[in-house]
Amino acid sequence: MKHKEKEFDAVKMMRDIRDKLSKRYSLHPELEQKDLERIRKKYNMYPPKASRKAA
């Protein structure tokens, strides 16, 4: 079975992005919170609620 080369490899792209962000956030953990706040504001999302204990 022959496989032709992919023109675009989405899995490789996502791995590269994940690795890049992982390095960035490990060096500067506060940047992750700032990025999440910016994304929540951009998409009008709310921060996750604190988990509630079951009664």
N, C-alpha and C positions, 0 to 999 in steps of 0.2 A: 504494500500500500504506500503510495507516494503522497507526501504532504507538500503542498505549495506554501511558500513563505507568506506570512501574513503581511498585509500592507499596513495594518494598524493593530497593535496588540494592547487591548484595553487592560488586561490583567497586569502586564508589565508596567503600564503607565500608573495604575493604582498602587502597585508595590513601590514604585519610585516615589510617588507622592507621600505614601505612608512613611517610608524611610526618611525622607527629607523632613517631614513634620516631626517625626520622632526625635531626630537629632536636634532640631530647633527647640522643641519643648523640653528636652532633657537638659539643655544648656541654660534655658531661660523659662522656667515653669510659669512665670507670671504672664508670659505672652499667650499661653493657651487660654487663660481666663479672659484676657483682653480680646482675643480672636472670637471666642464664644459669645461674649457680650456684643461685639460688633455684628456678628451673624444674626443673633437674636433680634437686635434692633432692626437690621436690614429686612428681615423676613417677618417682622412683627410677631415674634415668638416670645414666650414667657419662660423663665428659668424653671427647671424641674422642681416640683413641690417636695418637701421633706417627706420621707416615707412615714406612714402612719401605722401605729401598732394595732394589730387586730384585737377587738374587744373580747 
